[in-house]
Amino acid sequence: MGKGKLAKALARERSNAKELKKKEEAARRKVEAEKQKRAKNQAMQKRPPLIPFKIDDKALLVGEGDFSFACSILKNNLIKKITATCLDTEAEVKEKYPNSAPDNLSWLAENGAEVLFEIDGTKLHSTKPFNSELGTFDSIIFNFPHCGNSIKDQHRNILQHQKLMVAFFESARKLIKPRGGRIVVTLFEGEPYISWNIKKLAQTKALKTLISNEFKWNAFPGYSHRLTAKEGNTSKPQASRPSRIYIFSNKDDPTEWTSKRQPKTNVGTDSDSNDDL
């Protein structure tokens, strides 16, 4: 073999060796990343669930669907007393969710829970009886807010929900205690919810993020997320859909998030402030 051909053959061999080394390194990194991901998931599963309210809270639930969340937190002794509300009339609720709402509402009535219909979550501060209870609530909870319509244009869809949340924050802020009061919002992860920029929306209404963490479905036995417009579940089983709890407080409130169910510090949050906005 001539010198030129030998040199080319050696160059190809070195090139192939480098390429093989790159592929082996990429494969190693992939295995390591998957290992770290599994470890993180296992660690998250071991964390105690974030219960976004205290057992003695004066709590207001906004935008209830079939009222299964209200039943869940009372039946499982997560809270002693609530006021549960929805935008629909009682007849509309029972018509939308005929297989669950009537039983849930009956149980709530039998157990002394306050249930109010035709309550607009964006006008709480000007609606009876809440207009006489300004600044008195420990927690206001809005799980999986949605306008209930299907706008295919993604930009318009996001914009209408941003407007909904800004109006809700503006109103709810007037009902929570200036110190220690909290607003809780639960959202699915992924799009379009990420694009709502929920933390930034809260900031526009003088609120700050106290803590955010995974929403663990098994922490609320009996709770079934329902579609806003009709009875039915989302396209995927709810337990398989990653979801997140956000807890907000007044911007100038120095009160830290604490709970009897969780330690005061190092509660295992992925984010406990506005820093990652």
C-alpha positions in Angstrom: 0.0 0.0 0.0 1.4 3.4 -1.0 2.1 6.0 1.6 -0.8 8.2 0.5 -3.3 5.3 0.7 -1.9 4.3 4.1 -2.2 7.8 5.4 -5.8 8.0 4.3 -6.6 4.6 5.8 -5.1 5.7 9.1 -7.0 8.9 9.0 -10.3 7.1 8.4 -9.5 4.7 11.3 -8.8 7.6 13.6 -12.0 9.3 12.4 -14.0 6.2 13.0 -12.5 5.7 16.4 -13.4 9.3 17.4 -17.0 8.8 16.1 -17.3 5.6 18.0 -16.1 7.3 21.1 -18.6 10.2 20.7 -21.5 7.7 20.3 -20.3 5.7 23.4 -20.1 9.0 25.4 -23.6 10.1 24.2 -25.0 6.7 25.2 -23.3 6.9 28.6 -24.8 10.4 29.1 -28.2 9.2 28.1 -28.1 6.3 30.6 -26.9 8.6 33.3 -29.7 11.2 32.6 -32.3 8.4 32.7 -30.9 7.2 36.0 -31.0 10.7 37.5 -34.6 11.1 36.2 -35.7 7.9 37.8 -34.0 8.9 41.1 -35.7 12.2 41.0 -39.1 10.7 40.3 -38.6 8.2 43.2 -37.6 11.0 45.5 -40.6 13.1 44.5 -42.9 10.1 45.2 -41.5 9.8 48.7 -42.2 13.5 49.5 -45.2 14.2 51.6 -48.0 15.7 49.5 -48.5 19.5 49.6 -51.8 20.2 51.3 -52.3 23.9 50.4 -54.4 24.8 53.4 -54.5 24.2 57.2 -57.2 22.2 59.0 -58.6 25.2 60.8 -58.6 27.6 57.8 -61.5 29.7 56.8 -61.5 28.4 53.2 -63.3 29.3 50.1 -63.4 27.0 47.1 -64.0 28.7 43.7 -65.1 27.1 40.5 -66.1 23.7 41.8 -67.3 21.2 39.2 -69.1 18.3 40.7 -68.1 19.3 44.2 -66.0 16.2 44.6 -63.0 18.2 45.9 -65.1 19.8 48.6 -66.3 16.3 49.6 -62.8 14.9 49.5 -61.1 17.4 51.8 -64.0 17.2 54.4 -64.3 13.4 54.3 -60.6 12.9 54.7 -60.4 15.4 57.6 -58.0 17.7 55.7 -60.1 20.7 56.8 -62.9 21.3 59.2 -65.1 23.8 57.4 -65.4 25.3 53.9 -67.5 27.4 51.6 -67.7 25.8 48.2 -68.9 27.7 45.2 -69.4 27.4 41.5 -70.5 29.6 38.6 -73.5 27.4 37.5 -76.9 27.2 39.0 -77.7 24.1 41.1 -79.8 22.8 38.3 -77.0 23.3 35.8 -74.5 21.5 38.0 -76.8 18.5 38.4 -77.5 18.4 34.7 -73.8 18.7 33.7 -72.7 16.0 36.2 -75.7 13.7 36.8 -73.6 10.8 38.0 -71.7 12.5 40.7 -72.9 16.0 41.6 -76.3 15.1 43.2 -74.7 12.7 45.7 -71.9 15.1 46.4 -74.3 18.0 47.0 -76.5 15.8 49.2 -73.5 14.8 51.3 -72.3 18.3 51.7 -75.8 19.5 52.8 -76.1 16.6 55.3 -72.8 17.5 56.8 -73.3 21.2 57.2 -71.0 22.5 54.4 -71.9 25.9 52.9 -72.5 25.6 49.1 -73.3 28.6 47.0 -74.2 28.7 43.3 -73.9 31.4 40.7 -70.7 32.8 42.2 -68.4 34.5 39.7 -64.8 34.0 40.9 -63.8 37.2 39.2 -66.3 39.3 41.2 -66.0 37.8 44.7 -65.4 41.1 46.4 -68.6 42.6 45.1 -70.8 39.5 45.6 -72.9 38.7 48.6 -72.1 37.4 51.1 -68.4 37.9 50.4 -68.6 41.7 50.0 -69.0 41.8 53.8 -66.2 39.4 54.5 -63.3 41.3 52.9 -59.9 40.4 54.4 -61.2 37.5 56.4 -60.3 34.3 54.5 -57.3 32.2 55.3 -57.3 30.5 51.9 -59.1 30.7 48.6 -58.7 27.7 46.3 -59.3 27.6 42.5 -58.5 24.1 41.1 -57.8 23.7 37.4 -59.5 27.0 36.2 -60.9 27.0 32.7 -63.3 29.1 30.8 -65.2 26.1 29.6 -65.1 26.9 25.9 -62.9 25.5 23.1 -60.9 28.1 21.2 -58.7 26.4 18.7 -56.5 29.5 18.2 -53.8 28.9 20.9 -53.0 32.6 21.3 -56.6 33.6 21.9 -57.1 30.6 24.2 -54.1 31.6 26.3 -55.2 35.2 26.4 -58.7 34.5 27.6 -57.4 32.4 30.5 -54.8 35.0 31.4 -57.7 37.6 31.6 -59.7 35.2 33.8 -56.8 34.6 36.2 -55.9 38.3 36.5 -59.5 39.2 37.3 -59.6 36.3 39.8 -56.4 37.4 41.5 -57.7 41.0 41.7 -60.9 39.9 43.4 -59.6 37.1 45.6 -56.8 39.3 47.0 -59.4 41.5 48.6 -60.9 38.6 50.5 -57.8 37.0 52.0 -56.3 38.2 55.3 -53.6 40.9 54.7 -51.2 38.7 56.7 -51.3 34.9 56.4 -54.0 34.8 53.7 -53.3 32.6 50.7 -54.6 32.1 47.2 -54.2 28.6 45.8 -54.3 27.7 42.1 -53.8 24.3 40.7 -52.9 23.8 37.0 -51.9 20.9 34.7 -48.3 21.1 33.6 -47.3 21.5 30.0 -48.9 23.7 27.3 -51.0 25.8 27.1 -50.8 26.2 30.9 -47.1 27.1 31.0 -47.8 30.0 28.6 -50.4 31.4 31.1 -47.3 32.5 33.1 -49.4 32.2 36.3 -46.7 33.6 38.6 -46.3 36.8 36.5 -50.1 37.2 36.4 -50.2 37.0 40.2 -47.4 39.6 40.4 -49.4 42.1 38.4 -51.9 42.1 41.3 -49.4 42.6 44.1 -49.1 38.9 44.9 -46.0 36.8 45.4 -45.4 33.0 45.1 -45.0 31.5 48.5 -44.5 27.9 47.3 -45.2 25.7 44.3 -45.0 22.0 44.1 -46.5 18.8 42.6 -50.2 18.2 43.0 -50.5 14.6 44.2 -53.9 13.2 43.2 -53.7 10.5 45.8 -53.6 13.1 48.5 -57.3 13.9 47.8 -59.1 10.5 47.7 -62.5 10.8 45.9 -61.6 13.9 44.0 -62.3 13.6 40.3 -61.4 16.4 37.9 -64.3 17.1 35.6 -64.5 18.9 32.3 -65.9 22.4 32.8 -68.6 22.1 30.1 -69.9 18.6 30.8 -69.5 15.4 32.7 -66.4 13.5 31.7 -62.7 13.3 32.3 -59.8 14.8 30.4 -58.3 12.9 27.5 -55.8 11.2 29.8 -56.4 9.6 33.2 -56.0 12.4 35.8 -53.5 10.5 37.9 -51.2 10.3 34.9 -51.3 14.0 34.2 -48.6 16.0 36.0 -50.1 18.9 37.8 -48.9 21.7 40.1 -50.1 23.7 43.1 -49.2 27.3 43.4 -49.7 29.2 46.7 -49.7 33.0 46.6 -49.8 35.7 49.3 -49.8 39.4 49.4 -46.6 40.9 48.2 -45.8 42.7 51.5 -46.9 39.8 53.7 -43.8 38.5 55.7 -45.6 35.4 56.7 -43.8 32.2 55.6 -45.6 29.1 54.4 -46.0 26.6 57.2 -48.3 23.7 57.8 -48.7 21.1 60.6 -48.4 18.5 57.9 -45.0 19.8 56.6 -41.8 21.3 58.1 -41.3 25.0 58.0 -38.1 24.8 56.0 -36.9 22.7 53.2 -40.3 21.3 52.4 -39.0 19.8 49.2 -40.3 22.4 46.8 -39.2 22.8 43.3 -39.8 26.5 43.6 -40.8 28.6 46.6 -40.5 32.1 45.3 -40.8 34.4 42.3 -37.1 33.9 41.4 -37.7 31.6 38.5 -40.1 33.9 36.7 
